[in-house]
Amino acid sequence: MTAAPPASSALPDGERRYEVVVVGGGAAGLSGALVLARARRSVLVIDAGRPRNAPAAHVHSYLTRDGVPPSELLAAGRAEVTGYGGEIARGDVVAAERLEAGDFRVVLEDGSSVVAERLLVTTGLVDELPEVSGLAERWGRDVLHCPYCHGWEVRDQAIGILATGPLAVHQALQWRQWSADVTLFTHTAPGFGAEEHEQLAARGVAVVDGRVAALEVTDDRLTGVRLAGGRVVPRQALVVAPRFTARSGLLTGLGLETTDQEMGGYVIGSYVAADPAGATALPGVWVAGNVTVLTEQVIGAAAAGVRAGAAINTDLIAEETRRAVAARRESGGHEHAREDALPEEEFWDRRYGESDRIWSGNPNVILVREVTGMEPGSALDLGCGEGADAIWLAQRGWRVTATDISGVALERAARHAASADVADRVDWQRHDLGASFPEGLFDLVSAHFLHSPGDMPREKILRTAASAVAPGGTLLIVGHAGFPAWEPNPHPDVHLPTPEEVLAGLELPDGEWEVLLREEHDRIQNDPEGKPTTRRDNVLKVRRLRG
C-alpha cells in the first residue's frame, strides 16, 4: 500500500493534529500554506475573515493581479490551497500554548482546539487611525496612507495630508509625485523647521495651520476637510499616518513580545521580530506579512509567506532526519542493516512511527465490496494497522476484535475509533499472531495484506484464523499477487501466494467449507512519485458450513 496524501490525525480527546497550523488567511498565510501543502504537509489555515484590506476596492502593484478585488484574490488562494489537500477553517484563535512534547495547542473562540507541530502566524496589523470625525468611515476609500497602493487612483486630485507626527513632510513630498494639488494640514504634528518649510514651498505644497475637526462628505464622496474654526478646505482624498500595531496577542501568550518600529526617530508602530525567513525567537513559530513587517504590501506579504512555508518544511525535514538517524543509531547503525532483520514488533512500530498516518484511512475496497449486505455480527480483523477496516465494520453494526503486532498502530487506531464515535464497538488487542491469537469464534474473520518482510508464519496464522470462524461464518483473505512495478522484489525471501496456494495452505476439512470467491484482480495504485500504476492482488472468500 502507498502512504496517504497529507492528512491530519486525531488525538484521543478528538483534537485534530496537523504538521502546520497557519493562523491568518490573508496573502501571507495562504501563500505559506500553499507551499506547505505542495510539500505534502498536513496544514490547516484558521482565518478570522477580517482582512486588513477589506475596505479597499482593489489590490494594486501585484504583478498579473493588479486591480483584482481583495476578496477575489483570497478566494483564488483558498481554492489553490485546498486543491493540494490543505484545509481552511473560519474562526477566531484566542490562545495558543506550548505542550511538553514541543507541539502547540491552538484554541479557537468556540472552545475547539487543534494541535500543530509548527505554527505560522500571519495575523497582520491593526491600523490605529487619528480621531477625526468621519475619518474611519472613509478608510480605504478616499482616506488613504500608501501612495503605492492608491496613488494612481487619486492622481491629479486635490489631496490633503493630515499631519500627526514629524513624518508628515515626508508624506506630503511623496504624494506630490501623484498630484500637483497637495495641501498639508498641520493638525497635531510638532512644528516644522525652516528647511522643511522651504522644501514644501519649493514643491508647491500648501500648508494650512490648525486642527482638523471633521471630514465633509457629499453623495458618499469626500469633498472637504473642516478645521476646528469652521473653515472647509476642498479635498478629494486625505492621507493619514496610522499607528501600525501588530495583531500579536496570540504570540504574546507564547512569550513573544513586540518591538517598536521607528522611522526617522519616530515610533510608527509595533511588530514581532523574526529572521529573514520568518523564524521567531521561539522554536517552532514563524511569522510572515504585516505582523512582522509593518510596511509590507500584499505582494510582499505573499512572498514572505512563501519563504516562511519553505523554511518550515526544511525545519520539519531536519527534525525527521534527526529522528531517523537516532533510530538507526539505536538499532546499531550498521550501514547495510536489513529492516527484515529487526524483530517483527520493532519493525512495525518503527514503520508506523515514521509518520502520523501510513495508510489512507479508507477501508479496503474488497472488504467493502464483499461485506456490504452481510448481517452484522462479530468480526475479527487480523493485522488491523491504523484501524480503517475495523472502524468501517463497527460503523455498520459489527462488534469487532482488531489485532496488530504494533502498539503504535493500535494506539493510533484507538484514537481514530474515538473520533469516529465507535470506540465502544472495537476491542483492540496486541498479538504476534504467530505466538498468540484472540480467543473465541467470529462471524467474520478478515485478513487484508497480511504480509511482512520478517519471519511471519503466514500459513499457520491463516489456519488458526480459519479455526476461529463460527459455523455459518466467513473467512476473507486478501493479499498481494506480486510486488509493485517500481519495487520488483525488495524482499526475496517473502513469497506472495496465489489464491489456490492460500486455499491449499488452509487445509480445510472436506465437506465443512464452501468456496465463495477465488480470484486475482488488478487495481490502480500510485507509485512513490504519485504516478498511477497497476497492482495485482488476489482474494479468497470461504464460508464455514453449519453443522
C-alpha positions in Angstrom: 0.0 0.0 0.0 1.2 3.6 -0.6 1.4 6.3 2.0 -1.6 8.5 2.4 -1.8 12.0 1.0 -1.3 14.8 3.5 -3.9 14.4 6.3 -4.4 15.4 9.9 -4.7 12.8 12.6 -7.0 12.6 15.6 -5.8 12.7 19.2 -7.5 10.8 22.0 -9.7 13.7 23.0 -10.9 14.4 19.4 -8.4 17.2 18.7 -7.0 17.2 15.1 -3.3 17.2 14.8 -1.5 18.9 11.9 2.1 19.3 10.9 1.5 23.1 10.5 -1.3 25.4 11.6 -1.4 28.8 9.9 -3.2 31.5 11.9 -4.4 34.1 9.4 -5.8 33.6 6.0 -4.5 36.6 4.1 -1.9 36.7 1.3 0.9 35.7 3.6 -0.9 32.9 5.3 -2.4 31.4 2.2 1.0 31.6 0.3 2.7 29.8 3.2 0.0 27.2 3.3 0.3 26.6 -0.5 4.0 25.9 -0.2 3.4 23.5 2.7 0.5 21.7 1.0 2.6 21.2 -2.1 5.3 19.9 0.1 2.8 17.2 1.2 2.5 18.6 4.7 -0.8 18.4 6.6 -1.7 22.1 7.0 -4.7 24.0 8.4 -5.3 27.7 7.9 -7.5 29.3 10.5 -9.0 32.6 9.2 -11.0 35.1 11.2 -12.3 36.6 8.0 -11.3 40.2 8.7 -8.6 41.1 6.2 -6.9 44.4 6.7 -7.5 45.5 3.2 -11.2 44.6 3.2 -12.3 48.3 2.9 -10.2 48.7 -0.3 -11.8 48.1 -3.7 -8.7 46.7 -5.4 -5.3 45.2 -4.8 -2.5 47.1 -6.6 1.1 46.6 -7.6 0.6 42.8 -7.5 2.0 41.6 -10.8 -0.7 39.8 -13.0 -3.3 40.6 -10.4 -3.3 44.4 -10.3 -6.8 45.7 -9.8 -8.3 42.5 -8.5 -10.7 42.9 -5.6 -9.1 41.6 -2.3 -11.9 39.1 -1.8 -11.3 37.6 -5.2 -7.6 37.2 -4.6 -8.2 35.5 -1.3 -10.9 33.2 -2.8 -8.5 32.1 -5.5 -5.8 31.5 -2.9 -8.1 29.3 -0.8 -9.0 27.3 -3.8 -5.4 26.7 -4.6 -4.5 25.6 -1.0 -7.4 23.2 -0.7 -6.7 21.9 -4.2 -3.4 20.5 -2.8 -5.0 19.0 0.3 -4.7 21.9 2.7 -7.6 22.7 4.9 -9.3 26.1 5.7 -11.3 26.8 8.8 -13.1 30.0 9.7 -12.8 31.2 13.3 -11.0 33.4 15.8 -7.9 32.0 17.6 -8.0 33.1 21.2 -4.9 31.4 22.6 -2.0 29.1 21.9 0.2 27.1 24.3 3.4 25.1 24.1 2.9 21.5 25.0 5.5 19.4 26.8 6.4 17.4 23.7 7.1 20.7 21.9 3.9 20.9 19.9 1.4 23.7 20.1 -2.3 23.6 21.1 -4.3 26.3 19.3 -7.6 27.2 20.9 -10.5 28.8 19.0 -13.2 31.1 20.3 -15.8 28.4 20.1 -13.8 26.2 22.5 -12.4 23.8 19.9 -8.7 23.2 19.6 -6.1 21.7 17.3 -2.5 20.6 17.8 0.3 21.6 15.5 4.0 20.7 15.2 4.7 24.1 13.8 2.9 27.5 13.8 2.9 30.1 11.1 1.3 33.3 12.4 0.1 35.8 9.8 -2.4 37.8 11.8 -1.4 41.2 10.3 -1.8 44.5 12.0 -4.4 47.0 13.2 -4.4 50.5 11.7 -5.0 52.9 14.6 -6.4 56.0 12.9 -6.4 59.6 14.1 -9.5 60.6 15.9 -11.2 62.9 13.4 -15.0 62.8 12.9 -15.9 60.9 9.7 -12.4 59.7 9.0 -12.7 56.0 10.0 -15.8 55.6 7.8 -13.8 56.7 4.7 -10.7 54.5 5.5 -9.5 52.6 2.5 -11.7 54.6 0.1 -10.7 58.2 0.0 -8.8 58.2 3.3 -5.5 56.6 2.4 -2.0 56.1 3.6 0.1 54.3 0.9 0.8 56.0 -2.3 1.9 52.8 -4.0 -1.4 51.2 -3.1 -3.7 54.1 -4.0 -1.7 57.0 -5.6 -2.6 56.2 -9.2 -6.3 56.1 -8.3 -6.2 59.7 -6.9 -3.7 61.1 -9.4 -4.2 64.8 -10.2 -6.9 65.1 -7.5 -6.9 67.6 -4.6 -5.1 65.6 -1.9 -4.8 66.5 1.8 -2.1 65.3 4.2 -3.2 65.1 7.9 -0.1 65.8 9.9 0.1 63.8 13.2 3.9 63.4 13.5 7.3 64.5 12.2 7.0 62.3 9.1 4.2 64.4 7.7 6.5 66.5 5.5 7.9 63.3 4.1 4.4 62.2 3.3 3.5 65.4 1.6 6.6 65.4 -0.6 5.9 61.8 -1.5 2.3 62.3 -2.5 3.3 65.3 -4.6 4.5 62.7 -7.1 0.9 61.9 -7.9 -0.7 65.3 -7.8 0.3 69.0 -8.1 -2.6 69.9 -5.7 -1.3 68.8 -2.3 -2.2 70.6 1.0 -0.6 69.8 4.3 -2.8 70.2 7.4 -0.5 70.7 10.4 -3.2 69.3 12.8 -1.3 67.7 15.8 2.2 67.5 14.3 5.1 69.3 16.0 6.3 72.4 14.4 8.3 72.1 11.2 11.8 73.5 10.7 12.8 76.2 8.2 14.4 73.6 5.9 11.1 71.6 5.8 9.0 74.7 5.1 11.5 75.5 2.2 11.1 72.0 0.8 7.3 72.2 0.9 7.3 75.7 -0.8 9.7 74.5 -3.4 7.4 71.7 -4.3 4.3 73.8 -4.2 2.7 72.1 -1.2 0.3 74.4 0.6 0.4 74.4 4.4 -2.8 75.0 6.5 -2.4 75.5 10.2 -4.9 74.4 12.9 -6.6 71.2 14.0 -8.8 69.3 11.7 -12.3 68.7 13.2 -14.1 66.6 10.6 -14.5 65.5 7.0 -17.1 66.8 4.7 -18.8 64.1 2.6 -21.3 64.6 -0.2 -23.0 61.8 -2.1 -20.7 59.3 -0.4 -17.6 61.1 -1.6 -15.0 63.1 0.3 -15.4 66.8 -0.7 -13.5 68.7 2.0 -11.6 68.9 5.3 -13.3 71.1 8.0 -11.0 72.8 10.5 -11.8 73.4 14.2 -12.6 77.1 13.4 -15.2 76.1 10.8 -13.2 76.7 7.6 -13.6 74.0 4.9 -10.8 73.3 2.6 -11.9 71.3 -0.5 -10.2 68.0 -0.8 -11.0 64.8 -2.7 -8.6 62.5 -0.8 -7.0 62.7 2.6 -3.7 60.9 3.6 -3.2 59.9 7.2 -0.4 58.1 9.1 -2.0 55.3 11.2 -0.1 53.7 14.0 0.6 50.2 12.8 0.0 47.8 15.7 0.8 44.1 15.1 -2.0 41.7 16.0 0.3 39.9 18.4 -1.9 38.7 21.2 -1.5 35.1 20.2 2.3 35.4 20.2 2.4 37.4 23.4 0.6 34.5 25.1 3.5 32.3 23.9 6.1 34.6 25.4 7.0 36.6 22.3 7.0 40.4 22.8 6.6 43.1 20.2 9.2 45.6 19.2 8.7 49.3 18.4 9.2 50.3 14.8 10.8 53.6 14.4 11.2 55.8 11.3 13.2 59.0 11.4 13.3 58.6 15.2 9.5 58.4 15.4 7.6 55.3 16.5 5.2 54.3 13.8 4.0 51.0 15.3 5.0 47.7 16.8 6.0 44.4 15.2 7.1 40.8 16.1 10.8 40.4 15.4 11.9 37.5 13.1 14.7 36.5 10.9 14.5 36.9 7.1 12.7 33.6 6.7 10.1 34.5 9.4 11.5 32.4 12.3 10.9 34.0 15.7 12.9 33.6 18.9 10.5 30.8 19.9 11.4 27.5 18.2 8.6 26.2 16.1 6.9 29.5 15.5 7.2 31.6 12.3 5.6 34.9 11.3 5.0 36.5 7.9 3.3 39.6 6.5 2.4 42.8 8.4 2.6 41.2 11.8 6.4 41.4 11.4 7.0 43.9 8.5 4.6 46.8 9.0 5.1 48.4 5.6 4.7 45.1 3.6 2.3 45.4 0.7 0.2 42.4 -0.5 2.7 41.0 -2.9 5.4 41.3 -0.3 3.3 39.6 2.3 2.7 36.7 -0.2 6.4 36.4 -0.9 7.1 36.4 2.9 4.6 33.6 3.3 6.4 31.5 0.6 9.7 32.0 2.4 8.3 31.0 5.7 6.5 28.0 4.3 9.7 26.7 2.7 11.6 27.4 5.9 9.1 25.4 8.0 9.2 22.5 5.6 13.0 22.5 5.8 12.8 22.6 9.6 10.4 19.6 9.7 12.7 17.7 7.3 15.7 18.3 9.6 13.7 17.1 12.6 12.5 14.0 10.8 16.1 13.3 9.7 17.4 13.6 13.3 14.8 11.1 14.5 15.7 8.7 11.7 19.4 9.0 12.5 18.7 8.4 16.2 16.6 5.4 15.4 19.3 4.0 13.1 22.0 4.5 15.8 19.8 2.9 18.4 19.4 -0.2 16.1 23.2 -0.5 15.8 23.9 1.9 13.0 25.1 -0.8 10.6 25.5 0.7 7.1 23.7 -2.2 5.4 21.4 -3.4 8.2 18.3 -5.0 6.8 14.9 -3.9 8.1 13.7 -7.5 8.0 16.5 -8.4 10.5 14.6 -6.5 13.2 12.1 -8.2 15.4 8.6 -8.1 13.9 7.2 -5.9 16.7 10.1 -3.4 16.5 10.0 -3.3 12.7 6.3 -2.4 12.6 6.5 0.1 15.5 9.2 1.9 13.6 7.2 1.7 10.3 4.2 3.3 12.0 6.4 5.8 13.8 7.7 7.3 10.6 4.5 9.4 10.0 1.3 10.4 11.7 -0.6 8.3 9.1 0.8 5.5 7.0 -2.3 4.3 5.1 -5.1 6.3 3.5 -7.6 6.0 6.4 -10.1 4.4 4.0 -11.3 0.8 4.4 -10.0 -1.8 1.9 -12.2 -1.9 -1.2 -12.6 -5.7 -1.3 -13.8 -5.6 2.3 -16.4 -3.0 1.5 -17.5 -5.0 -1.7 -17.7 -8.4 0.0 -19.1 -7.5 3.4 -21.7 -4.9 2.3 -25.1 -6.6 2.7 -23.9 -9.2 5.3 -25.8 -9.3 8.5 -23.6 -7.7 11.2 -22.3 -9.9 13.9 -18.9 -10.5 15.5 -15.8 -9.8 13.4 -12.1 -10.4 13.8 -9.7 -8.0 11.9 -6.2 -9.5 11.7 -3.4 -7.0 11.1 -5.7 -4.1 11.6 -3.0 -1.4 11.2 -4.4 2.1 11.8 -7.9 0.7 12.1 -9.7 1.8 8.9 -11.3 -1.7 8.3 -12.3 -2.2 11.9 -13.8 1.3 12.2 -15.8 0.8 9.0 -17.2 -2.5 10.3 -18.1 -1.0 13.6 -19.9 1.9 12.0 -22.1 -0.7 10.3 -23.0 -2.5 13.4 -20.3 -5.2 13.8 -18.7 -6.0 17.1 -15.1 -6.0 16.2 -11.9 -7.5 17.7 -8.9 -5.9 16.0 -5.4 -7.1 16.4 -1.9 -5.9 15.3 1.6 -6.6 16.3 2.4 -2.8 16.6 1.4 -1.0 19.7 2.0 2.3 17.8 -0.6 1.3 15.2 -3.1 0.1 17.9 -2.8 3.3 19.9 -3.4 5.3 16.7 -6.3 3.1 15.6 -8.0 3.6 19.0 -7.7 7.4 18.7 -9.3 7.2 15.2 -12.1 5.0 16.6 -12.8 7.5 19.3 -13.0 10.3 16.8 -15.5 8.2 14.8 -17.6 7.5 17.9 -17.2 3.7 17.7 -14.7 3.2 20.5 -17.2 1.0 22.4 -17.6 -1.3 19.4 -13.9 -2.2 18.9 -11.7 -4.3 21.1 -8.1 -3.5 20.2 -5.7 -6.4 21.1 -1.9 -6.6 20.6 -0.8 -10.0 19.2 2.1 -11.5 17.5 -0.2 -13.8 15.6 2.4 -16.5 15.2 2.6 -16.7 19.0 -0.8 -15.7 20.3 -4.3 -15.4 18.9 -7.6 -13.8 20.1 -10.0 -16.2 21.8 -13.5 -17.0 20.6 -15.4 -17.6 17.4 -16.4 -14.9 14.9 -19.0 -14.5 12.2 -16.4 -12.8 10.0 -12.6 -13.1 10.1 -10.7 -10.7 7.8 -7.1 -10.7 6.9 -6.0 -8.0 4.4 -2.5 -7.8 3.1 -1.1 -9.9 6.0 2.4 -9.8 4.6 5.7 -9.0 6.4 9.4 -8.8 5.3 10.2 -10.7 8.5 9.8 -14.2 9.6 6.0 -14.4 9.9 4.4 -17.8 9.8 1.5 -16.7 7.5 0.1 -20.2 6.6 0.0 -21.1 10.3 -1.8 -17.8 11.2 -4.4 -18.2 8.4 -5.1 -21.8 9.5 -5.7 -20.5 13.0 -7.9 -17.8 11.5 -10.0 -20.5 9.8 -10.5 -22.3 13.1 -11.8 -19.0 14.6 -14.7 -18.8 12.1 -18.0 -19.6 13.6 -20.4 -22.1 11.8 -22.0 -20.1 9.0 -19.3 -17.5 9.3 -17.0 -16.2 6.6 -13.2 -16.0 6.2 -12.0 -13.3 3.8 -8.3 -13.2 2.9 -6.9 -10.5 0.6 -3.2 -10.4 -0.4 -0.7 -9.1 -3.0 -0.1 -11.3 -6.0 3.2 -9.7 -6.8 5.4 -6.8 -5.9 4.8 -3.3 -7.5 6.4 -2.3 -10.7 8.7 0.2 -9.0 9.9 -2.4 -6.5 10.3 -5.7 -8.4 11.4 -7.9 -5.5 12.6 -5.9 -2.4 12.2 -9.0 -0.1 13.4 -12.1 -2.0 12.6 -14.3 1.0 8.9 -13.3 1.0 6.6 -15.5 -1.1 3.3 -14.0 -2.3 1.0 -17.0 -2.8 -1.8 -17.4 -5.4 -5.4 -17.9 -4.3 -5.0 -21.6 -4.9 -1.9 -21.8 -2.7 -3.7 -19.8 0.0 -6.7 -22.3 -0.1 -4.4 -25.3 -0.1 -2.4 -23.9 2.9 -5.6 -23.5 4.9 -6.0 -27.3 4.9 -9.8 -27.0 5.2 -11.6 -30.3 6.0 -13.7 -31.7 3.2 -17.4 -31.0 3.4 -17.1 -28.3 6.0 -16.4 -25.3 3.9 -17.7 -23.6 0.8 -15.5 -21.5 -1.6 -17.4 -18.3 -2.4 -14.7 -16.4 -4.3 -11.2 -17.2 -5.5 -9.7 -14.7 -7.9 -6.9 -12.4 -8.9 -7.6 -8.8 -9.9 -5.8 -5.6 -10.9 -6.2 -2.2 -9.1 -4.7 1.2 -9.6 -2.1 2.3 -7.1 0.1 5.4 -7.2 3.9 4.9 -7.2 6.1 6.9 -4.9 6.2 9.8 -7.4 2.4 9.9 -7.5 2.0 8.3 -10.9 -0.8 5.7 -11.3 0.3 2.2 -11.9 -1.3 -1.2 -11.9 -1.0 -3.5 -8.9 -2.2 -7.2 -8.9 -3.9 -8.6 -5.8 -5.9 -11.7 -5.0 -8.8 -12.6 -2.8 -10.1 -15.8 -1.2 -13.5 -15.9 0.4 -14.8 -19.1 2.1 -17.7 -19.9 4.3 -17.9 -22.4 7.1 -21.0 -24.6 6.7 -23.3 -25.0 9.6 -23.2 -28.3 11.5 
